[in-house]
Amino acid sequence: MSPLGSTIRAIFAVSLSLLPGAARAQARPPAAAFPAQAAAPANAAAPTTPAPEVGATPPPGQLAVPASPPPALPPSAPPPPAPPAPLAPSAPPAYPGPNPAGYPPPGPVYYPPYGYYYPPPPPGPPPPRYPADAAVRSTPFIDAIVLVADWEHRFSENVNLGAQAGLYVVKRLRLTAKLAFPTETSGDAQADYNGERGPSFVYALSAGFAAVRTPTFVMSPGVMFARTDVSNFGTMLAVSLPFDWVLNSGLRLGLEGGLGQAFGGKRLANCSTSSAMNCSQTEYESREAGLAYWLQFQIGFGFNHPGPLPPEPAAQPAPATSLPPPR
């Protein structure tokens, strides 16, 4: 074992002696392994290679240079923009329309240009329409009347209460019958004593033509014939002019005037004024004709008044028509 140990120590010592030289050799490699390059002179020009012509056939190993298109002409400059038009003055906002939810709105609504605003209530439904001859179609009719009559040389102004009934024939001919009773005792206007009793009632018949007819009004000029229950007062024949207003419910209001002449009849003769008269006997003398008038107010009801017509359809806008081409 001792000789082997001395040998190992000798090899280790030789290795240590050769280690510095090997390190220096590794630090500087030989020039043959890495030859030095010669530095180019400072004033030497760089080698130039002629550029191939555009479109020419290149030598082997070079790429062909494509022919470039001719330069495009610059586009023409756009016209300068027009100056902006002056702004028109802004109109105030539209006034608010009706409130579709009803009136008043659920609180005050404030519109800056106008302040607080409550829109008006929406328009109501249109009034009902009736036929143009609705007044004369309200027939037959019956009225209560207040009558003032005066027949010259017979009896004078007294108030009478009564009634009349009538109808319109073929919507044109107005026929009536009247009956009135005096509200106070009326004596003979020419009697000098109480030997002649006054009339107990007055009756009359009239006929007229409906010259003016509307849904609520009729004017029917005509003639009137009247008498009393006492034949000694004679007869009245007059021209009459009745006006009738008929409401949509059939209620009637009216006024009728008559002007004519009273004629006929007789009266008791007064024996004290005639010497030729025998006072022991009752004698009569004819009455003179005189002016007579009839003024009557009436209120009543007409039957069979027509109902309202259906509402008119809403107007449709007219279709747009094209104008003919100019010549």
PAZAPA-4460 file (N, C-alpha, C; in steps of 0.05 Angstrom, whole numbers, plus 32768, in hexadecimal, padded with zeros to 4 digits):
% residues 327
    n_x    n_y    n_z   ca_x   ca_y   ca_z    c_x    c_y    c_z   seq   type   mol
   8011   7FE8   8000   8000   8000   8000   8011   8019   8000     1      M     A
   8028   8019   800B   8039   8031   800C   8044   8038   7FF1     2      S     A
   804C   8025   7FE0   8056   802E   7FC5   8040   803A   7FB6     3      P     A
   8027   8031   7FB7   8010   803D   7FA8   800A   8059   7FB2     4      L     A
   800E   805D   7FCB   8008   8078   7FD5   801D   808C   7FCC     5      G     A
   8036   8084   7FCB   804A   8096   7FC1   8046   809D   7FA4     6      S     A
   803D   808A   7F95   8038   808E   7F78   8022   80A2   7F74     7      T     A
   800D   80A0   7F84   7FF6   80B2   7F81   7FFE   80CE   7F88     8      I     A
   8010   80D0   7F9E   8019   80EA   7FA5   802A   80F7   7F8F     9      R     A
   803A   80E6   7F81   804B   80F1   7F6B   803A   80FB   7F54    10      A     A
   8024   80EC   7F4D   8012   80F4   7F37   8004   810D   7F3E    11      I     A
   7FFB   8111   7F57   7FED   8128   7F60   7FFF   8141   7F5E    12      F     A
   8019   813D   7F65   802B   8153   7F65   8031   815C   7F48    13      A     A
   8033   8149   7F36   8038   8150   7F19   8020   815F   7F0E    14      V     A
   8009   8157   7F16   7FF0   8164   7F0C   7FEE   8180   7F15    15      S     A
   7FF6   8185   7F2E   7FF6   81A0   7F38   8009   81B2   7F2A    16      L     A
   8021   81A6   7F22   8035   81B6   7F13   802C   81BD   7EF7    17      S     A
   801C   81AC   7EEA   8013   81B2   7ECF   7FF9   81C3   7ECE    18      L     A
   7FEB   81C7   7EE4   7FD1   81D6   7EE4   7FD4   81F3   7EDC    19      L     A
   7FE9   8202   7EE4   7FEA   821F   7EDC   7FEE   8222   7EBE    20      P     A
   7FFE   8212   7EB1   8002   8215   7E94   7FE9   820F   7E84    21      G     A
   7FDA   81FB   7E8D   7FC1   81F4   7E7E   7FAD   820B   7E81    22      A     A
   7FAD   8219   7E98   7F9A   822F   7E9B   7FA2   8246   7E89    23      A     A
   7FBC   824C   7E85   7FC4   8261   7E74   7FBE   825B   7E57    24      R     A
   7FC0   8242   7E4F   7FBA   823A   7E33   7F9D   823D   7E2E    25      A     A
   7F8C   8237   7E40   7F70   823B   7E3B   7F68   8258   7E3A    26      Q     A
   7F77   826A   7E49   7F71   8287   7E48   7F78   8293   7E2E    27      A     A
   7F8E   828A   7E20   7F96   8295   7E06   7F95   827F   7DF2    28      R     A
   7F7F   827E   7DE1   7F7D   8268   7DCD   7F90   826E   7DB7    29      P     A
   7F99   825B   7DA7   7FAD   825E   7D91   7FA1   826E   7D7B    30      P     A
   7FB0   827D   7D6B   7FA7   828E   7D55   7F9D   827D   7D3E    31      A     A
   7FA6   8265   7D3C   7F9D   8254   7D26   7F80   824D   7D29    32      A     A
   7F78   824B   7D42   7F5C   8244   7D47   7F4A   825C   7D41    33      A     A
   7F52   8275   7D47   7F42   828D   7D43   7F52   82A1   7D34    34      F     A
   7F55   82A0   7D19   7F66   82B3   7D0A   7F5B   82CF   7D0C    35      P     A
   7F6D   82E4   7D0E   7F65   8300   7D11   7F5D   830B   7CF6    36      A     A
   7F48   831C   7CF4   7F3F   8329   7CDC   7F4D   8344   7CD9    37      Q     A
   7F53   8349   7CBF   7F61   8362   7CB9   7F4D   8379   7CBA    38      A     A
   7F54   838F   7CC6   7F42   83A6   7CC8   7F41   83B6   7CAF    39      A     A
   7F2B   83BE   7CA6   7F28   83CD   7C8D   7F31   83EA   7C91    40      A     A
   7F3F   83F5   7C7B   7F49   8410   7C7E   7F31   8423   7C81    41      P     A
   7F37   843A   7C8E   7F22   844D   7C94   7F17   845B   7C7B    42      A     A
   7F2A   8460   7C67   7F21   846E   7C4F   7F19   845C   7C38    43      N     A
   7F16   8443   7C3D   7F0D   8431   7C28   7EF0   8433   7C23    44      A     A
   7EE7   8435   7C0A   7ECB   8438   7C03   7EBD   841D   7C05    45      A     A
   7EA4   841E   7C0C   7E95   8405   7C0E   7E90   83FA   7BF3    46      A     A
   7E92   83E0   7BF0   7E8D   83D4   7BD5   7E70   83D9   7BCD    47      P     A
   7E6E   83E1   7BB4   7E53   83E7   7BA9   7E4D   83D2   7B94    48      T     A
   7E32   83CB   7B94   7E28   83B9   7B80   7E14   83C7   7B70    49      T     A
   7E17   83C8   7B55   7E04   83D7   7B45   7DE8   83CC   7B49    50      P     A
   7DD5   83DE   7B4D   7DB9   83D6   7B51   7DAD   83CE   7B36    51      A     A
   7D9F   83B8   7B36   7D93   83AF   7B1C   7D7E   83C3   7B14    52      P     A
   7D7B   83C6   7AF9   7D67   83D8   7AEE   7D4B   83CD   7AF3    53      E     A
   7D38   83E0   7AF5   7D1C   83D8   7AFA   7D12   83CA   7AE1    54      V     A
   7D08   83B2   7AE7   7CFC   83A2   7AD1   7D11   8392   7AC2    55      G     A
   7D2C   8396   7AC6   7D41   8386   7AB7   7D43   836B   7AC3    56      A     A
   7D4F   8359   7AB4   7D53   833D   7ABD   7D6A   833E   7AD1    57      T     A
   7D67   8335   7AEA   7D7C   8336   7AFD   7D90   8320   7AF8    58      P     A
   7DA9   8324   7B01   7DBD   830E   7AFE   7DB6   82F7   7B11    59      P     A
   7DC2   82E1   7B0C   7DBC   82CA   7B1E   7DC2   82D0   7B3B    60      P     A
   7DB0   82C9   7B4C   7DB4   82CD   7B69   7DA8   82E6   7B73    61      G     A
   7D9C   82F7   7B62   7D8F   830F   7B6B   7D71   830E   7B64    62      Q     A
   7D61   831C   7B74   7D44   831E   7B6F   7D3E   8335   7B5C    63      L     A
   7D29   8331   7B4C   7D21   8346   7B39   7D13   835C   7B48    64      A     A
   7D1A   8374   7B41   7D0D   838C   7B4C   7CF3   8391   7B3D    65      V     A
   7CDB   8390   7B4A   7CC3   8395   7B3A   7CC1   83B2   7B32    66      P     A
   7CB5   83B5   7B1B   7CB1   83D0   7B10   7C9C   83DF   7B20    67      A     A
   7CA3   83F5   7B2B   7C90   8405   7B3C   7C7D   8415   7B2A    68      S     A
   7C63   8416   7B33   7C50   8426   7B22   7C57   8443   7B22    69      P     A
   7C4E   8451   7B0D   7C54   846E   7B0D   7C46   847C   7B24    70      P     A
   7C54   8490   7B2E   7C47   849E   7B45   7C2D   84AA   7B3D    71      P     A
   7C18   84A7   7B4F   7BFE   84B1   7B4A   7BFE   84D0   7B4D    72      A     A
   7BED   84DC   7B3C   7BEB   84F9   7B3E   7BDB   8501   7B57    73      L     A
   7BE3   8516   7B63   7BD4   851E   7B7C   7BB8   8525   7B75    74      P     A
   7BA4   851C   7B85   7B88   8522   7B7F   7B83   8540   7B82    75      P     A
   7B6F   8549   7B72   7B69   8566   7B73   7B5E   856D   7B8F    76      S     A
   7B64   8583   7B98   7B5C   858C   7BB3   7B3E   8590   7BB3    77      A     A
   7B2F   8587   7BC8   7B12   858B   7BCA   7B0C   85A8   7BCE    78      P     A
   7AF4   85B1   7BC4   7AED   85CD   7BC7   7AEA   85D4   7BE5    79      P     A
   7AEF   85EC   7BEB   7AED   85F4   7C08   7AD0   85F1   7C11    80      P     A
   7ACB   85E8   7C29   7AB0   85E5   7C33   7AA1   8600   7C34    81      P     A
   7A86   85FE   7C2F   7A76   8616   7C2F   7A73   8620   7C4C    82      A     A
   7A71   863A   7C4F   7A6E   8644   7C6B   7A54   863B   7C77    83      P     A
   7A53   8634   7C90   7A39   862A   7C9C   7A24   8640   7C9B    84      P     A
   7A0B   8636   7C96   79F4   8649   7C95   79EE   8654   7CB1    85      A     A
   79E5   866C   7CB2   79DF   8677   7CCD   79C8   8668   7CD9    86      P     A
   79CA   8663   7CF2   79B5   8655   7D01   799C   8666   7D04    87      L     A
   7985   865A   7CFD   796B   8668   7D01   7965   866A   7D1F    88      A     A
   7957   867E   7D27   7950   8680   7D44   793E   8669   7D4B    89      P     A
   7944   865C   7D60   7934   8645   7D69   7919   864E   7D72    90      S     A
   7904   8640   7D68   78E9   8646   7D70   78E4   863C   7D8D    91      A     A
   78D3   864A   7D9C   78CD   8640   7DB7   78BE   8625   7DB5    92      P     A
   78C1   8614   7DC8   78B4   85FA   7DC8   7896   85FD   7DC6    93      P     A
   7889   85EA   7DBA   786C   85EA   7DB6   785E   85EB   7DD1    94      A     A
   7848   85FA   7DD1   7838   85FB   7DEA   782C   85E0   7DEF    95      Y     A
   782D   85D7   7E07   7823   85BB   7E0D   7806   85B8   7E06    96      P     A
   77FF   85A1   7DFB   77E4   859B   7DF3   77D3   8591   7E0B    97      G     A
   77BB   8588   7E05   77A9   857F   7E1A   77B4   8566   7E28    98      P     A
   77AD   8564   7E41   77B6   854E   7E51   77A4   8535   7E4B    99      N     A
   77B0   8520   7E3F   779E   8509   7E38   7794   84FA   7E51   100      P     A
   77A1   84FE   7E68   7798   84F0   7E80   7781   84FD   7E8E   101      A     A
   7778   8514   7E84   7762   8521   7E91   776A   853C   7E9D   102      G     A
   7757   854A   7EA8   775C   8564   7EB3   7751   8566   7ECF   103      Y     A
   7761   8572   7EE3   777C   857C   7EDF   7791   8566   7EDF   104      P     A
   77AA   856C   7ED7   77BE   8557   7ED9   77C5   8551   7EF6   105      P     A
   77D3   853B   7EFA   77D8   8533   7F16   77ED   8544   7F24   106      P     A
   77EC   855E   7F21   77FF   8570   7F2D   7807   8586   7F19   107      G     A
   7811   859C   7F22   7819   85B1   7F0F   7830   85A8   7EFE   108      P     A
   782F   85AE   7EE5   7844   85A7   7ED2   7852   85C0   7ECB   109      V     A
   786C   85C0   7ECD   787C   85D8   7EC8   7889   85D6   7EAD   110      Y     A
   7884   85E9   7E9C   7891   85EC   7E82   78A2   8605   7E83   111      Y     A
   78BC   8602   7E7F   78CE   861A   7E83   78C5   8632   7E73   112      P     A
   78BD   862F   7E59   78B6   8648   7E4B   789C   8655   7E55   113      P     A
   788A   8645   7E61   7870   8650   7E68   7869   864F   7E86   114      Y     A
   7878   8642   7E95   7872   8640   7EB2   785F   8629   7EB7   115      G     A
   7850   862B   7ECC   783E   8616   7ED3   7825   8616   7EC0   116      Y     A
   781D   85FE   7EB9   7808   85FC   7EA4   77F5   85E6   7EAB   117      Y     A
   77DB   85EC   7EA9   77C6   85D9   7EAB   77B8   85D7   7E90   118      Y     A
   77BA   85C1   7E83   77AD   85C0   7E68   778F   85C1   7E6A   119      P     A
   7781   85CB   7E55   7764   85CC   7E56   7758   85B0   7E56   120      P     A
   7740   85AD   7E5F   7733   8593   7E5F   772F   8589   7E42   121      P     A
   772F   856F   7E3E   772B   8565   7E23   770F   856C   7E19   122      P     A
   770B   8570   7E00   76F0   8577   7DF5   76DD   8560   7DFA   123      P     A
   76C4   8567   7E00   76B0   8553   7E05   76A5   8548   7DEB   124      G     A
   7693   8534   7DED   7688   8529   7DD5   7677   853D   7DC6   125      P     A
   7674   853B   7DAC   7664   854E   7D9D   7647   854C   7DA5   126      P     A
   7638   8562   7DA2   761B   8560   7DA9   760C   854E   7D96   127      P     A
   75F7   8541   7D9F   75E8   852F   7D8E   75DB   853E   7D76   128      P     A
   75DA   8531   7D60   75CD   853C   7D48   75B2   8530   7D44   129      R     A
   759F   8541   7D3B   7584   8539   7D36   757C   853F   7D19   130      Y     A
   7569   8531   7D0E   7560   8537   7CF2   7559   8554   7CEF   131      P     A
   755B   855E   7CD6   7554   857A   7CD0   7537   8580   7CD5   132      A     A
   7525   856C   7CD3   7509   8570   7CD8   74FF   8563   7CF1   133      D     A
   7511   8563   7D06   750A   8555   7D1F   74F2   8563   7D2C   134      A     A
   74EF   857D   7D2A   74DA   858B   7D38   74BE   8584   7D2D   135      A     A
   74BC   8581   7D13   74A1   857A   7D08   749C   855C   7D09   136      V     A
   74B1   854D   7D0F   74AC   8530   7D12   74A3   8529   7D2F   137      R     A
   74A4   853E   7D40   749A   853A   7D5C   747C   853F   7D5B   138      S     A
   746E   852B   7D53   7451   852E   7D4F   7443   8513   7D55   139      T     A
   742B   8513   7D5F   741A   8529   7D67   7424   8537   7D81   140      P     A
   7418   854D   7D88   7421   855C   7D9F   7409   8567   7DAE   141      F     A
   740D   856D   7DC8   73F8   8578   7DD9   7405   858D   7DEA   142      I     A
   73F7   85A5   7DED   7402   85BC   7DFB   73EE   85C7   7E0E   143      D     A
   73F8   85D3   7E24   73E8   85E4   7E35   73EB   8601   7E2B   144      A     A
   73D6   8610   7E2B   73D7   862B   7E1F   73CC   8640   7E33   145      I     A
   73D7   8658   7E30   73CD   8670   7E3E   73C6   8683   7E28   146      V     A
   73AD   868C   7E27   73A2   869B   7E11   7397   86B6   7E1A   147      L     A
   739E   86CA   7E0A   7392   86E4   7E0D   7385   86EB   7DF3   148      V     A
   736B   86F1   7DF3   735C   86F6   7DDA   734B   870F   7DDE   149      A     A
   7347   871E   7DC9   7336   8736   7DC9   7328   8738   7DAF   150      D     A
   730D   8737   7DB0   72FD   873A   7D98   72ED   8754   7D9B   151      W     A
   72F1   8766   7D89   72E4   8780   7D8B   72C5   877D   7D89   152      E     A
   72B6   878C   7D99   7299   878C   7D9A   728E   8772   7DA6   153      H     A
   729F   8762   7DB2   7296   8748   7DBD   72A0   8744   7DDA   154      R     A
   72B9   873E   7DDD   72C4   873D   7DF8   72E1   8746   7DF6   155      F     A
   72EB   874F   7E0B   7306   875B   7E0C   7318   874B   7E1F   156      S     A
   7330   8755   7E21   7347   8746   7E2C   7340   8736   7E45   157      E     A
   7343   871D   7E43   7340   870B   7E5A   7353   86F4   7E56   158      N     A
   735D   86E9   7E6C   7371   86D3   7E6B   7362   86B9   7E6B   159      V     A
   736A   86A7   7E59   735E   868D   7E56   7373   8678   7E59   160      N     A
   736C   8662   7E66   737E   864B   7E69   7371   8633   7E5A   161      L     A
   7382   8624   7E4D   7377   860D   7E3E   738D   85FB   7E34   162      G     A
   7387   85ED   7E1E   7399   85DA   7E12   7395   85D9   7DF4   163      A     A
   73A9   85CE   7DE6   73A6   85CA   7DCA   73B3   85AF   7DC3   164      Q     A
   73AA   85A3   7DAD   73B6   858B   7DA2   73BA   858F   7D85   165      A     A
   73CF   8583   7D7A   73D4   8586   7D5E   73E7   8571   7D53   166      G     A
   73EC   8573   7D3A   73FE   8561   7D2C   7408   856E   7D13   167      L     A
   741E   8562   7D08   7429   856B   7CEE   7423   8555   7CDA   168      Y     A
   7417   855D   7CC5   7410   854A   7CAF   7425   854C   7C9A   169      V     A
   7431   8535   7C92   7446   8534   7C7E   745C   8548   7C84   170      V     A
   7461   854D   7C9E   7477   855E   7CA7   7475   857B   7C9D   171      K     A
   745D   8583   7C94   745A   859E   7C89   7441   85AC   7C93   172      R     A
   742B   859E   7C94   7411   85AA   7C9B   740D   85A8   7CB9   173      L     A
   7409   85BF   7CC7   7405   85C0   7CE4   73E8   85C5   7CE9   174      R     A
   73DB   85B2   7CF7   73BF   85B4   7CFE   73BC   85B3   7D1D   175      L     A
   73AC   85C6   7D28   73A8   85C7   7D45   738A   85CC   7D4B   176      T     A
   7383   85C3   7D63   7368   85C9   7D6E   736D   85D3   7D8B   177      A     A
   7360   85EA   7D92   7364   85F7   7DAB   734A   85FA   7DBB   178      K     A
   734D   85FA   7DD5   7336   85FE   7DE7   7340   860D   7DFF   179      L     A
   7333   8624   7E05   733C   8634   7E1C   7324   863E   7E2C   180      A     A
   7328   8641   7E46   7313   8649   7E58   731B   8664   7E66   181      F     A
   7308   8677   7E68   730E   8690   7E75   7313   868C   7E93   182      P     A
   7326   869C   7E9D   732C   869B   7EBA   731A   86AE   7ECA   183      T     A
   730B   86BF   7EBD   72F9   86D2   7ECA   72E0   86D6   7EB9   184      E     A
   72CB   86DF   7EC6   72B2   86E4   7EB7   72B5   86FA   7EA3   185      T     A
   72AD   86F4   7E8A   72AF   8708   7E75   7293   870E   7E6A   186      S     A
   728B   8727   7E6B   7271   872F   7E61   7272   873A   7E45   187      G     A
   725C   8741   7E3B   725A   874D   7E20   7265   8769   7E21   188      D     A
   7277   876F   7E0E   7283   8789   7E0D   7270   879E   7E05   189      A     A
   7259   8798   7DF9   7245   87AC   7DF0   722B   87AB   7DFF   190      Q     A
   7229   879A   7E13   7211   8797   7E22   7210   87AD   7E38   191      A     A
   71FA   87BA   7E3A   71F6   87CF   7E4E   71EA   87C4   7E68   192      D     A
   71E4   87AB   7E68   71D8   879E   7E80   71E0   8781   7E7F   193      Y     A
   71DB   8773   7E93   71E3   8757   7E96   71CF   8743   7E89   194      N     A
   71C6   874A   7E73   71B4   8738   7E66   71C1   8724   7E54   195      G     A
   71DC   8726   7E4F   71EA   8714   7E3D   7201   8708   7E4D   196      E     A
   7203   86ED   7E4D   7219   86E0   7E5B   7232   86DF   7E49   197      R     A
   7248   86DE   7E56   7262   86DC   7E48   7268   86C0   7E3F   198      G     A
   727D   86BC   7E2E   7284   86A2   7E25   7290   8691   7E3B   199      P     A
   728A   8677   7E3A   7295   8664   7E4E   72B0   8658   7E45   200      S     A
   72B4   8656   7E2B   72CD   864C   7E20   72D0   8656   7E04   201      F     A
   72E8   8654   7DFA   72EF   865C   7DDE   72FD   8644   7DD1   202      V     A
   72F6   863E   7DB9   7304   8629   7DAA   730D   8633   7D8F   203      Y     A
   7321   8627   7D84   732D   8630   7D6B   7339   8619   7D5D   204      A     A
   733B   861B   7D42   7348   8609   7D31   735C   8619   7D20   205      L     A
   7374   860D   7D1B   7388   861B   7D0B   7396   8607   7CF8   206      S     A
   739F   8612   7CE2   73AE   8602   7CCE   73C5   8614   7CC4   207      A     A
   73DC   8609   7CC2   73F4   8618   7CB9   7407   8606   7CA9   208      G     A
   7419   8614   7C9B   742D   8606   7C8B   7448   860B   7C98   209      F     A
   7457   85F5   7C9D   7471   85F7   7CAA   7485   8602   7C96   210      A     A
   7487   861D   7C96   7499   862A   7C83   74B7   8628   7C8B   211      A     A
   74BC   8628   7CA5   74D7   8626   7CB0   74D9   860E   7CC2   212      V     A
   74EB   85FC   7CBC   74EF   85E4   7CCC   750C   85E0   7CD2   213      R     A
   7512   85DC   7CEB   752D   85D5   7CF5   752A   85BF   7D09   214      T     A
   7540   85B4   7D13   753E   859F   7D27   752F   85A7   7D40   215      P     A
   752F   85C2   7D46   7523   85CB   7D5F   750E   85E1   7D5C   216      T     A
   7507   85E9   7D44   74F6   8600   7D40   74E4   85FC   7D27   217      F     A
   74CB   8606   7D2A   74B8   8605   7D13   74A8   861F   7D13   218      V     A
   74A6   862B   7CFC   7494   8642   7CF8   7480   863B   7CE3   219      M     A
   7466   863D   7CEA   7450   8633   7CD8   743B   8648   7CD5   220      S     A
   743E   865C   7CC3   7428   866F   7CBF   740F   8661   7CB4   221      P     A
   73F8   866C   7CBC   73DF   8660   7CB3   73C7   8671   7CBA   222      G     A
   73B0   8664   7CBC   7397   8672   7CC3   738A   8665   7CDB   223      V     A
   7379   8675   7CE9   736C   866C   7D01   734E   8673   7D00   224      M     A
   733E   8661   7D0A   7321   8665   7D0C   7319   8660   7D29   225      F     A
   730B   8673   7D36   7304   8671   7D52   72E8   867A   7D57   226      A     A
   72DB   866E   7D6C   72C0   8675   7D75   72BE   8670   7D93   227      R     A
   72A8   8679   7D9E   72A2   8674   7DBA   728A   8662   7DBC   228      T     A
   7284   865A   7DD5   726C   8649   7DDA   7253   865A   7DD7   229      D     A
   7254   8674   7DD6   723D   8685   7DD2   723E   868F   7DB6   230      V     A
   722A   8688   7DA6   722A   868F   7D8A   7227   86AD   7D85   231      S     A
   721C   86BB   7D99   7217   86D8   7D95   7231   86E8   7D93   232      N     A
   7249   86DB   7D9A   7262   86EA   7D98   726F   86E7   7D7D   233      F     A
   7263   86D8   7D6C   726D   86D6   7D50   7286   86C5   7D4D   234      G     A
   7295   86CB   7D39   72AC   86BA   7D30   72C5   86CC   7D2C   235      T     A
   72DC   86C0   7D31   72F5   86CD   7D2A   7303   86BE   7D14   236      M     A
   730D   86CC   7D00   731D   86C0   7CEB   7337   86D1   7CE9   237      L     A
   734E   86C4   7CED   7367   86D3   7CEF   737D   86C4   7CE1   238      A     A
   7392   86D3   7CDC   73AC   86C8   7CD3   73BC   86C1   7CEC   239      V     A
   73C7   86A9   7CED   73D7   86A0   7D04   73F4   869C   7CFD   240      S     A
   7405   869F   7D11   7422   869A   7D0D   742C   868D   7D26   241      L     A
   742D   8672   7D26   7438   8664   7D3E   7456   865F   7D3B   242      P     A
   7463   8660   7D52   7480   865A   7D55   7482   8643   7D69   243      F     A
   748F   862D   7D61   7492   8616   7D72   74B0   8610   7D75   244      D     A
   74B9   860E   7D8F   74D4   8605   7D95   74D1   85E9   7DA1   245      W     A
   74DF   85D6   7D96   74DE   85BA   7D9E   74F9   85B1   7DA8   246      V     A
   74FC   85A9   7DC1   7515   85A0   7DCC   751A   8583   7DC4   247      L     A
   7533   857A   7DC9   753A   855F   7DC2   752B   854A   7DD1   248      N     A
   7520   8552   7DE8   7510   853F   7DF8   74F3   853D   7DEF   249      S     A
   74EB   854F   7DDC   74CF   8550   7DD4   74BF   8566   7DE2   250      G     A
   74CB   8574   7DF5   74BE   858A   7E02   74BA   85A1   7DEE   251      L     A
   74A2   85AD   7DF0   749A   85C2   7DDD   7495   85DC   7DEB   252      R     A
   749E   85F2   7DE0   7498   860D   7DE9   748F   861C   7DD0   253      L     A
   747B   862E   7DD4   7471   863C   7DBC   7463   8655   7DC2   254      G     A
   745F   8664   7DAC   7451   867D   7DAC   7441   867F   7D92   255      L     A
   7428   8687   7D94   7417   8689   7D7C   7407   86A3   7D7E   256      E     A
   7408   86B2   7D68   73F9   86CB   7D66   73E6   86CA   7D4F   257      G     A
   73CF   86D6   7D52   73BB   86D7   7D3D   73AF   86F3   7D3C   258      G     A
   73AA   86FC   7D23   739E   8717   7D1F   738A   8715   7D09   259      L     A
   7371   871D   7D0E   735C   871B   7CF9   7344   872C   7D00   260      G     A
   732D   8721   7CFA   7314   8730   7CFD   72FF   871E   7D0B   261      Q     A
   72F0   872B   7D1C   72D9   871E   7D29   72BF   8728   7D1B   262      A     A
   72AF   8717   7D14   7296   871F   7D05   727F   870C   7D0E   263      F     A
   7267   8715   7D06   724F   8705   7D0C   7247   8708   7D29   264      G     A
   7232   86FB   7D30   7228   86FC   7D4B   7213   8712   7D4E   265      G     A
   7206   8712   7D66   71F1   8725   7D6C   71F2   872B   7D8A   266      K     A
   71E4   8741   7D91   71E3   8749   7DAD   71C7   8752   7DB3   267      R     A
   71C1   8754   7DCD   71A7   875D   7DD6   71A5   877B   7DD1   268      L     A
   718F   8783   7DC6   718A   87A0   7DC2   7180   87AD   7DDB   269      A     A
   7189   87C6   7DDF   7181   87D5   7DF7   7169   87E7   7DF0   270      N     A
   7152   87E2   7DFB   713A   87F0   7DF4   713B   880D   7DFD   271      C     A
   714C   8814   7E10   714D   882F   7E1A   715B   8842   7E06   272      S     A
   716A   8837   7DF3   7178   8847   7DDF   7169   8848   7DC5   273      T     A
   7153   8838   7DC2   7144   8838   7DA9   7127   883B   7DAF   274      S     A
   711B   8851   7DA4   70FF   8856   7DAA   70EC   8844   7D9A   275      S     A
   70F6   8839   7D84   70E5   8828   7D74   70E4   880C   7D7E   276      A     A
   70F4   8806   7D92   70F6   87EA   7D9C   70E1   87E6   7DB2   277      M     A
   70D5   87CF   7DB1   70C1   87C7   7DC5   70D0   87BA   7DDC   278      N     A
   70D1   87C7   7DF2   70E1   87BD   7E09   70D4   87A5   7E16   279      C     A
   70BB   879F   7E0F   70AF   8787   7E1B   70B8   876E   7E0D   280      S     A
   70C6   876F   7DF7   70D0   8758   7DE9   70EF   8759   7DE8   281      Q     A
   70FB   8742   7DE7   7118   8740   7DE4   7120   8741   7DC7   282      T     A
   7130   8754   7DC1   7139   8757   7DA5   7158   8757   7DA4   283      E     A
   7162   874E   7D8D   717F   874D   7D88   7186   875E   7D71   284      Y     A
   719F   8767   7D71   71AA   8776   7D5A   71C5   876A   7D53   285      E     A
   71CC   876D   7D39   71E6   8761   7D30   71FD   8771   7D3B   286      S     A
   7213   8762   7D3F   722C   876E   7D49   723D   8778   7D32   287      R     A
   724B   878D   7D37   725D   8797   7D23   7277   8786   7D22   288      E     A
   7282   8785   7D0A   729C   8777   7D07   72B1   8787   7D14   289      A     A
   72C5   877A   7D1E   72DB   8788   7D2C   72F5   8779   7D2A   290      G     A
   730A   8786   7D34   7325   877A   7D35   7327   8765   7D4B   291      L     A
   7335   874F   7D45   7338   873A   7D58   7356   8731   7D59   292      A     A
   7360   872B   7D70   737B   8720   7D72   737C   8709   7D85   293      Y     A
   7390   86F9   7D82   7393   86E0   7D92   73B1   86DD   7D98   294      W     A
   73B8   86DC   7DB2   73D3   86D8   7DBA   73D4   86C1   7DCE   295      L     A
   73E6   86AD   7DC7   73E5   8694   7DD6   7402   868B   7DDC   296      Q     A
   7406   8683   7DF5   7420   8676   7DFD   741A   8659   7E03   297      F     A
   742D   8648   7DFD   7428   862B   7E00   7441   861D   7E09   298      Q     A
   743D   8606   7E17   7452   85F4   7E1F   7446   85D8   7E1F   299      I     A
   7455   85C5   7E14   744A   85AA   7E12   7460   8596   7E0B   300      G     A
   7456   8581   7DFE   7468   856A   7DF8   7460   855F   7DDD   301      F     A
   7475   8558   7DCD   7470   854B   7DB3   7478   852E   7DB4   302      G     A
   7468   851D   7DA9   746E   8500   7DA9   747E   84F9   7D90   303      F     A
   748A   84E1   7D91   7499   84D6   7D7A   74B0   84E8   7D72   304      N     A
   74BD   84F5   7D85   74D4   8505   7D7E   74EB   84F3   7D75   305      H     A
   74F8   84F8   7D5F   750D   84E6   7D55   7526   84E6   7D67   306      P     A
   7534   84D0   7D68   754C   84CE   7D77   7564   84DB   7D69   307      G     A
   757B   84DD   7D77   7592   84EA   7D6A   759D   84D8   7D54   308      P     A
   75AA   84E5   7D41   75B7   84D7   7D2B   75D2   84CD   7D34   309      L     A
   75DD   84B8   7D27   75F8   84AF   7D2E   760C   84C5   7D28   310      P     A
   7622   84C5   7D37   7637   84D9   7D32   7642   84D8   7D16   311      P     A
   764A   84EE   7D0C   7656   84F0   7CF2   7671   84E2   7CF2   312      E     A
   7678   84D4   7CDC   7693   84C8   7CDB   76A8   84DD   7CDA   313      P     A
   76BF   84D6   7CE5   76D6   84E9   7CE5   76DE   84EE   7CC8   314      A     A
   76E5   8507   7CC3   76EE   850E   7CA8   7708   8502   7CA2   315      A     A
   770A   84F4   7C8B   7723   84E8   7C82   7733   84FC   7C72   316      Q     A
   774E   84FC   7C76   775F   850E   7C66   775D   8508   7C49   317      P     A
   775C   851D   7C39   775B   851A   7C1C   7774   850D   7C12   318      A     A
   7772   84FA   7BFF   778B   84EE   7BF4   779B   8502   7BE5   319      P     A
   77B5   84FE   7BE7   77C8   8511   7BD9   77C6   850C   7BBB   320      A     A
   77C3   8521   7BAC   77C1   851F   7B8F   77DA   852B   7B84   321      T     A
   77E5   851E   7B70   77FD   8527   7B63   77F6   853D   7B4F   322      S     A
   7806   8552   7B4E   7802   8568   7B3C   780A   855F   7B1F   323      L     A
   77FC   856A   7B0B   7804   8562   7AF0   781F   856D   7AE9   324      P     A
   782E   855F   7AD8   7849   8569   7AD2   7848   8583   7AC3   325      P     A
   785B   8595   7AC8   785A   85AF   7ABA   7860   85AB   7A9C   326      P     A
   7852   85BC   7A8D   7856   85BB   7A6F   786E   85CD   7A67   327      R     A
***
